[in-house]
Amino acid sequence: MNTRNLLFTGILLSGLIAGNLRADPMAVIQVDLNRKISEVDPNIYGGFLEPIRTVVYGTIYDPNSPLADANGFRTDFIQLVKELHIPVVRWPGGNYVSGYNWEDGIGPKDQRPVRLDLAWNQIDHNQMGTDEYAKLCSLIGAENFVCINAGLGTLDQARHWIEYCNYPKGTYYSDLRRKYGNEEPFHVKYWSLGNEIDGPWQLGQKNAEDYCKFALEAAKAMHLVDPNVKFIADGASNYQPDNKWMAWNDYVLQHMAGSIDYLSVHRYFQNALNGDTQYPDVISMGLEIDQKIDVIKAEIEKAMANSTSQRPIYISFDEWSPGFGPRGANLTGSLMVAEHLNSFIRHADIVKMANITMLSSLVGTSPDGDYKNALYQAFYLYSNNARGTALDVEVAGPNYRNKFFKDIPYLDVTAVFNESAKNLVVNVVNRSETNAMTADLVLQSGDYTGSATVKEINAESVTSTNTRTNEAVAIATREIQFSGHNIKYSFPAHSFTQLLIPVK
């Protein structure tokens, strides 16, 4: 243990009582423009949609709303989401897709069959299908990321779907697309080879061997239709204490290396909490995301070392959530957005795609017009500003422990350098519910103008939420001045702060 760690250990022993600090303690954040991790892939700011209850219907697609456009989409939703610059949207599932026949969702809407969705025990009228999702993506400027049915679905359904979406014309399914009003192909780039097929909750659950047999054949057939697409294989989702989920990943990676471009990772930190809703425990769960990524990165590296393929495999963290439902869209949820995105940035060398569950969760819904909810605020700051090269940040400071982790830093920090814009972006979550945290931000390289813009998200309480008429969780902006290479800054309790620091 070095001298600095000994110092902070002393601070903790003398000042930490029941997880709270008595005073405004000091931390040190060191940022070096030359200590690079990798480019931040803009696809980490992706979204996910699955037609569960009101996730899509009545929220995004609502032809009866006076705010709907000619396609049936809520224009207020479209406008707000466009400001987030979402690069990619994964659809249509999710558990839903393992019982879904994509052909039910094309053609005249009054002729589409009504089906029983067994995954979510709901009636599906199939009004949102391939053409509608593709239209939605075009309206918000996003790439399509389609998940095929690897549960109850067939190889023919998979190859016909990509033909419908991507083949120009002159075949049955490409001409069917043209007949239904889309002359040009959708050029869907990303194709997921199923959803959570290892899970017993999944229709058509498979063991790793049977899954790989299906997925490899599906990828082979789909690649023959369009050789330019990227494939995402199912990673484990059935996390159990026996850690057998790692064996699933090992098998899939061993047998599919050379045929895939990503391994899908789904993790909802709420499952790790086992019903615990205490703020200090919830806010520590960014470490759970870090741990999962670290393990899966090691599995990928092992598989690549044993493979003759030079085709890289990255992580597609294509289901994650800061909090479910309107109650989850509070200040705590906003901070958890920041912690997830910090984790993806810290792992920019391996996480090249991420999709929040659900895209519609970023927007507050009202019959009179949608609004920016608490989750929107943090996502907006990252998706608009945290683009460039992720930097390896060194942080020393106070921490706490709980029943899940022994060493939880109060400050969760990442940094991104946008070389073309000459801008350094430092993202800081202060996890403490009660104490501000003063830090010395040491800029170890580069020349600076001596000014910075600070954007802060905070509210009166960690449970504060926004409504259409009251933006309790908002972005406050101010300018600060500093000299040399040091910025001393006090990060308020339960806050997210983004510093935009111009570089000469």
C-alpha positions in Angstrom: 0.0 0.0 0.0 1.5 3.4 -1.0 1.7 6.5 1.1 -1.4 8.1 -0.5 -3.5 5.0 0.2 -2.3 4.9 3.8 -3.3 8.5 4.1 -6.9 7.9 2.8 -7.2 4.7 5.0 -6.5 6.9 8.0 -9.1 9.4 6.9 -11.6 6.6 6.6 -10.8 5.1 9.9 -11.1 8.4 11.7 -14.1 9.9 9.8 -16.3 7.1 8.3 -19.3 6.3 10.4 -22.0 4.0 9.0 -20.9 4.7 5.5 -21.0 8.5 5.8 -18.1 10.9 6.0 -18.1 13.5 8.7 -16.3 16.2 6.7 -15.6 17.3 3.2 -12.7 15.0 2.4 -10.1 15.4 -0.3 -9.5 13.2 -3.3 -7.0 13.4 -6.1 -7.9 12.8 -9.8 -5.1 12.5 -12.3 -5.7 12.8 -16.0 -3.0 12.4 -18.6 -3.9 13.0 -22.3 -1.3 10.5 -23.3 -2.6 7.7 -21.1 -5.1 6.3 -23.6 -7.5 3.4 -23.4 -9.2 3.4 -26.8 -11.7 5.4 -28.9 -15.1 5.6 -27.3 -17.5 3.9 -29.8 -20.5 6.2 -30.3 -22.6 3.0 -30.4 -22.4 2.8 -26.6 -25.1 5.5 -26.6 -27.6 3.1 -28.3 -31.1 2.3 -27.3 -33.2 -0.9 -27.1 -37.0 -1.3 -27.8 -39.3 -4.2 -27.1 -43.1 -3.8 -27.4 -43.9 -4.6 -23.7 -47.1 -3.0 -22.6 -46.6 0.8 -23.2 -42.9 0.8 -24.0 -43.7 1.3 -27.7 -47.5 1.5 -28.0 -49.0 4.7 -26.7 -45.5 6.1 -25.9 -43.7 6.1 -29.2 -46.3 4.8 -31.6 -49.7 6.3 -31.0 -51.7 7.1 -34.2 -54.6 8.4 -32.1 -52.6 11.1 -30.4 -53.0 14.7 -31.7 -49.1 14.8 -31.5 -48.7 11.9 -33.9 -47.1 12.3 -37.3 -48.4 10.7 -40.5 -46.6 7.5 -39.5 -48.2 7.3 -36.1 -45.1 8.3 -34.1 -45.3 10.9 -31.4 -43.5 14.0 -32.7 -42.7 15.2 -29.2 -40.9 11.9 -28.5 -39.0 12.0 -31.8 -37.8 15.6 -31.2 -36.5 14.9 -27.7 -34.7 11.7 -28.7 -33.1 13.4 -31.7 -31.3 15.6 -29.3 -29.7 12.6 -27.7 -28.0 11.6 -31.0 -28.8 7.9 -30.5 -26.6 6.1 -33.1 -28.3 2.6 -33.0 -31.5 1.0 -31.8 -31.9 -2.7 -31.1 -35.3 -4.2 -31.8 -37.8 -5.9 -31.5 -36.6 -7.9 -28.5 -35.9 -9.1 -26.0 -37.8 -12.1 -24.7 -40.6 -11.1 -27.1 -38.5 -12.0 -30.2 -38.1 -15.7 -29.3 -41.8 -16.2 -30.1 -42.0 -13.6 -32.9 -42.6 -14.2 -36.6 -41.4 -11.1 -38.4 -43.8 -11.7 -41.3 -46.7 -11.0 -38.9 -45.5 -7.4 -38.8 -45.4 -6.4 -42.5 -48.0 -5.5 -45.0 -51.3 -3.6 -44.6 -51.9 -3.0 -40.9 -55.6 -4.0 -41.0 -54.5 -7.4 -42.4 -51.8 -8.2 -39.8 -52.6 -11.1 -37.5 -53.3 -10.6 -33.8 -51.0 -13.0 -31.8 -50.7 -14.0 -28.2 -47.2 -12.9 -27.0 -46.3 -15.7 -24.6 -43.2 -13.9 -23.3 -45.2 -11.0 -21.7 -48.7 -12.5 -21.6 -50.1 -9.8 -23.8 -52.1 -9.5 -27.1 -49.9 -8.3 -30.0 -51.6 -6.5 -32.8 -48.3 -6.3 -34.8 -48.8 -2.6 -35.7 -45.1 -2.0 -35.1 -43.2 -4.2 -37.5 -40.0 -4.1 -39.5 -41.0 -1.2 -41.7 -42.2 0.9 -38.7 -39.0 0.2 -36.7 -36.9 1.1 -39.7 -38.9 4.3 -40.2 -38.4 5.2 -36.5 -34.7 4.7 -36.8 -34.5 6.9 -39.9 -36.5 9.7 -38.1 -34.1 9.8 -35.2 -30.9 9.2 -37.3 -30.1 5.7 -35.9 -28.8 2.5 -37.4 -31.1 -0.6 -37.1 -29.9 -3.4 -34.9 -32.3 -6.4 -35.4 -32.5 -9.4 -33.1 -33.6 -12.6 -34.9 -35.7 -15.4 -33.3 -33.3 -18.1 -32.2 -35.9 -19.6 -29.8 -38.9 -20.9 -31.7 -37.7 -19.4 -35.0 -36.2 -21.1 -38.0 -33.2 -20.6 -40.3 -35.6 -19.8 -43.1 -37.2 -17.0 -41.1 -33.7 -15.5 -40.4 -32.5 -15.6 -44.0 -35.8 -14.3 -45.3 -35.8 -11.4 -42.9 -32.4 -10.1 -44.0 -33.4 -10.5 -47.6 -36.5 -8.4 -46.9 -34.4 -5.7 -45.1 -31.2 -5.6 -47.1 -31.5 -7.1 -50.6 -32.1 -4.4 -53.3 -34.7 -6.0 -55.5 -35.7 -8.8 -57.8 -36.4 -11.5 -55.2 -39.6 -12.5 -53.4 -38.9 -10.8 -50.1 -37.0 -7.7 -51.4 -39.9 -7.1 -53.8 -42.3 -7.6 -51.0 -40.6 -4.8 -49.2 -40.9 -2.6 -52.3 -44.6 -3.6 -52.6 -45.2 -2.4 -49.1 -43.7 1.1 -49.8 -40.0 0.8 -49.2 -38.2 0.9 -52.6 -34.8 1.1 -51.0 -33.4 -1.5 -48.7 -33.0 -0.7 -45.0 -29.3 -1.8 -44.9 -29.6 -3.2 -41.5 -25.9 -3.5 -40.3 -26.2 -5.2 -37.0 -27.9 -8.6 -36.5 -28.2 -10.3 -33.1 -28.3 -14.1 -33.3 -31.0 -14.5 -30.7 -31.8 -13.2 -27.2 -30.9 -14.8 -23.9 -31.3 -18.3 -25.2 -29.5 -19.8 -22.1 -32.3 -18.5 -19.9 -35.1 -20.9 -18.7 -37.5 -18.0 -19.1 -36.9 -17.9 -22.8 -39.1 -19.6 -25.4 -37.0 -22.2 -27.2 -34.3 -22.2 -24.6 -31.2 -24.1 -25.8 -28.0 -25.4 -24.3 -24.7 -23.9 -25.6 -24.1 -26.7 -28.1 -27.6 -26.5 -29.7 -27.4 -22.7 -29.7 -24.1 -22.6 -31.5 -25.3 -25.1 -34.2 -28.3 -22.8 -34.9 -26.5 -19.5 -34.7 -23.6 -20.6 -36.9 -26.0 -21.8 -39.6 -28.1 -18.7 -39.3 -25.0 -16.5 -39.7 -23.8 -18.5 -42.6 -27.1 -18.1 -44.5 -27.5 -14.5 -43.6 -23.9 -13.7 -44.6 -24.7 -15.1 -48.1 -27.5 -12.7 -48.5 -25.5 -9.7 -47.3 -21.7 -10.1 -46.6 -21.4 -6.6 -45.0 -23.4 -7.2 -41.8 -22.1 -7.6 -38.3 -23.2 -10.5 -36.0 -23.8 -10.5 -32.3 -23.8 -13.8 -30.5 -25.8 -14.6 -27.3 -23.7 -14.2 -24.2 -24.8 -15.7 -20.9 -27.7 -14.1 -19.2 -28.6 -16.7 -16.6 -26.4 -15.4 -13.8 -26.4 -17.8 -10.8 -24.1 -18.1 -7.8 -22.5 -21.3 -9.2 -21.0 -19.1 -12.0 -21.9 -21.6 -14.7 -22.8 -18.7 -16.9 -19.1 -18.3 -17.7 -19.0 -21.8 -19.2 -21.7 -20.7 -21.6 -19.6 -17.8 -22.8 -16.5 -20.0 -23.1 -18.3 -22.5 -25.3 -20.0 -19.9 -27.5 -16.7 -18.0 -28.0 -14.7 -21.1 -28.7 -17.1 -22.3 -31.3 -18.1 -19.0 -32.9 -14.9 -17.0 -33.0 -14.3 -16.1 -36.6 -18.1 -15.9 -37.4 -19.2 -13.1 -35.0 -18.2 -9.6 -34.2 -19.7 -9.1 -30.8 -20.8 -11.1 -27.7 -24.0 -9.8 -26.3 -24.0 -9.0 -22.6 -27.2 -8.3 -20.6 -27.0 -7.3 -16.9 -29.5 -5.6 -14.8 -27.8 -4.6 -11.5 -31.2 -4.8 -9.8 -30.9 -8.6 -9.9 -27.7 -8.4 -7.9 -29.3 -6.3 -5.2 -31.9 -9.1 -4.4 -34.5 -6.6 -3.5 -32.3 -4.2 -1.6 -33.3 -0.6 -2.4 -31.0 1.3 0.1 -29.3 4.2 -1.7 -25.7 3.3 -0.7 -26.1 -0.2 -2.0 -27.9 0.8 -5.2 -25.3 3.5 -6.0 -22.4 1.0 -5.6 -23.7 -1.2 -8.5 -21.5 0.4 -11.1 -18.8 -1.9 -9.7 -21.0 -4.9 -10.6 -21.0 -3.7 -14.2 -17.2 -3.2 -14.1 -16.7 -6.8 -12.8 -18.9 -8.4 -15.4 -17.1 -6.6 -18.2 -13.7 -7.5 -16.8 -14.6 -11.2 -16.6 -16.1 -11.3 -20.1 -13.2 -9.4 -21.6 -10.9 -12.1 -20.1 -13.0 -14.8 -21.7 -12.9 -13.1 -25.1 -9.1 -12.7 -24.8 -8.8 -16.4 -24.0 -10.9 -17.4 -26.9 -9.0 -15.2 -29.3 -5.7 -16.6 -28.1 -7.0 -20.1 -28.9 -8.4 -19.2 -32.2 -6.7 -18.8 -35.6 -9.2 -16.1 -36.6 -8.0 -12.5 -36.8 -11.6 -11.2 -36.7 -12.0 -9.3 -33.4 -14.8 -9.9 -30.9 -16.1 -7.0 -28.8 -18.8 -6.7 -26.2 -22.3 -5.5 -27.1 -23.8 -4.6 -23.7 -27.2 -4.4 -25.4 -29.5 -4.5 -22.3 -28.9 -2.4 -19.2 -31.1 -0.2 -17.1 -30.6 2.5 -14.5 -34.0 1.9 -13.1 -37.4 0.5 -14.2 -40.6 2.5 -14.7 -41.4 6.0 -13.6 -40.1 5.4 -10.1 -36.7 4.6 -11.6 -36.5 7.9 -13.4 -35.3 9.8 -10.4 -32.0 11.4 -9.4 -30.6 8.0 -8.4 -31.5 6.6 -11.8 -29.7 9.6 -13.4 -26.6 8.8 -11.4 -26.8 5.2 -12.4 -27.0 6.2 -16.1 -23.7 8.0 -15.5 -22.2 4.9 -13.7 -23.1 2.6 -16.5 -21.7 4.9 -19.2 -18.6 5.5 -17.1 -18.1 1.7 -17.0 -18.4 1.5 -20.8 -16.0 4.4 -21.3 -13.5 2.8 -18.9 -13.7 -0.4 -21.0 -13.7 1.4 -24.4 -11.2 -1.1 -25.7 -13.7 -3.9 -25.5 -17.2 -2.4 -25.1 -18.1 -1.2 -28.6 -21.9 -1.2 -28.3 -24.5 -0.6 -25.5 -28.2 -0.2 -25.6 -30.3 1.2 -22.8 -33.5 -0.6 -21.8 -35.7 1.0 -22.9 -35.2 3.9 -25.3 -38.5 5.2 -24.2 -37.4 5.2 -20.6 -35.3 8.3 -21.3 -38.4 10.4 -21.9 -41.2 11.3 -19.5 -44.6 10.7 -21.1 -47.7 12.9 -20.9 -50.8 13.2 -23.1 -50.0 16.9 -23.4 -46.4 16.4 -24.4 -43.3 14.5 -23.5 -40.5 16.0 -21.4 -37.0 15.4 -20.3 -37.0 13.1 -17.3 -34.1 12.6 -14.9 -32.5 9.8 -16.9 -32.5 12.0 -20.1 -30.3 14.6 -18.4 -27.3 12.4 -17.7 -27.6 10.5 -21.0 -27.7 13.8 -22.9 -24.5 15.1 -21.4 -22.7 11.8 -22.3 -24.1 11.3 -25.7 -23.4 14.9 -26.8 -20.1 15.5 -25.1 -18.3 12.3 -24.1 -17.0 11.4 -27.6 -13.3 10.9 -28.4 -10.6 8.9 -26.8 -11.1 7.3 -23.3 -8.3 8.1 -20.9 -7.0 5.9 -18.1 -7.8 8.1 -15.0 -6.2 7.6 -11.7 -8.3 8.4 -8.7 -7.3 8.3 -5.0 -9.8 9.2 -2.3 -12.2 8.1 0.3 -14.3 5.0 -0.1 -16.9 2.9 1.8 -18.0 -0.7 2.0 -21.3 -2.6 2.0 -22.4 -6.2 1.9 -21.7 -6.3 -1.9 -18.3 -4.7 -2.2 -15.4 -4.0 0.2 -13.9 -0.9 -1.6 -16.3 1.5 -3.2 -14.8 4.9 -4.3 -17.1 7.8 -3.5 -16.0 9.4 -6.7 -16.6 7.5 -10.0 -14.6 9.2 -12.6 -13.9 8.9 -16.4 -12.3 11.2 -18.9 -12.6 11.5 -22.7 -10.3 13.6 -24.9 -11.9 14.9 -28.1 -8.7 15.8 -30.1 -10.5 17.3 -33.1 -12.6 19.6 -30.8 -9.6 20.2 -28.5 -11.8 19.4 -25.5 -11.2 17.3 -22.4 -14.3 16.0 -20.8 -14.2 14.7 -17.2 -17.2 12.9 -15.8 -17.6 12.6 -12.0 -20.3 10.9 -9.9 -20.2 11.7 -6.2 -21.9 8.6 -4.7 -22.2 10.1 -1.2 -25.7 10.9 -0.2 -24.7 13.4 2.5 -21.3 14.8 1.8 -19.6 17.0 -0.8 -16.2 15.7 -2.0 -13.4 18.1 -2.7 -10.9 16.9 -5.3 -7.7 18.1 -6.8 -8.0 17.5 -10.5 -4.4 17.2 -11.8 -4.0 17.7 -15.5 -0.7 15.9 -16.0 -0.2 16.8 -19.7 -1.5 19.3 -22.2 -1.8 23.1 -22.3 -5.0 24.7 -21.1 -6.8 28.0 -21.6 -7.5 28.3 -17.8 -11.3 28.2 -18.1 -13.8 25.3 -18.0 -17.5 24.8 -18.3 -19.1 22.8 -15.5 -22.4 21.0 -16.0 -24.0 19.6 -12.9 -27.0 17.3 -12.4 -28.4 17.3 -8.9 -31.7 17.7 -6.9 -32.9 18.1 -3.4 -33.3 14.3 -2.9 -32.0 11.1 -4.4 -35.6 10.3 -5.1 -36.5 13.6 -6.8 -38.2 13.2 -10.2 -39.3 15.4 -13.1 -42.8 16.1 -14.3 -43.9 18.0 -17.4 -44.2 21.1 -15.3 -41.4 20.7 -12.8 -37.9 19.9 -13.8 -36.5 19.0 -10.4 -33.6 17.1 -11.8 -31.9 19.5 -14.2 -28.6 20.5 -15.8 -27.0 23.6 -14.2 -24.2 25.2 -16.1 -21.5 27.6 -15.0 -18.0 28.7 -15.9 -14.9 28.4 -13.7 -11.3 29.7 -14.0 -8.1 27.9 -13.0 -4.4 28.4 -13.4 -1.8 26.0 -14.5 -2.7 22.3 -14.5 -4.7 22.0 -11.3 -8.4 22.4 -10.7 -9.7 22.2 -7.1 -13.4 21.5 -7.2 -16.0 20.4 -4.6 -18.4 17.8 -6.0 -21.8 18.1 -4.2 -23.4 15.2 -2.5 -25.4 12.8 -4.8 -24.4 14.6 -8.0 -23.1 14.1 -11.5 -20.7 16.7 -12.7 -19.2 17.0 -16.2 -16.3 19.4 -16.7 -15.6 20.5 -20.3 -12.0 21.7 -20.3 -10.6 23.4 -23.5 -7.1 22.3 -24.6 -4.9 24.7 -26.5 
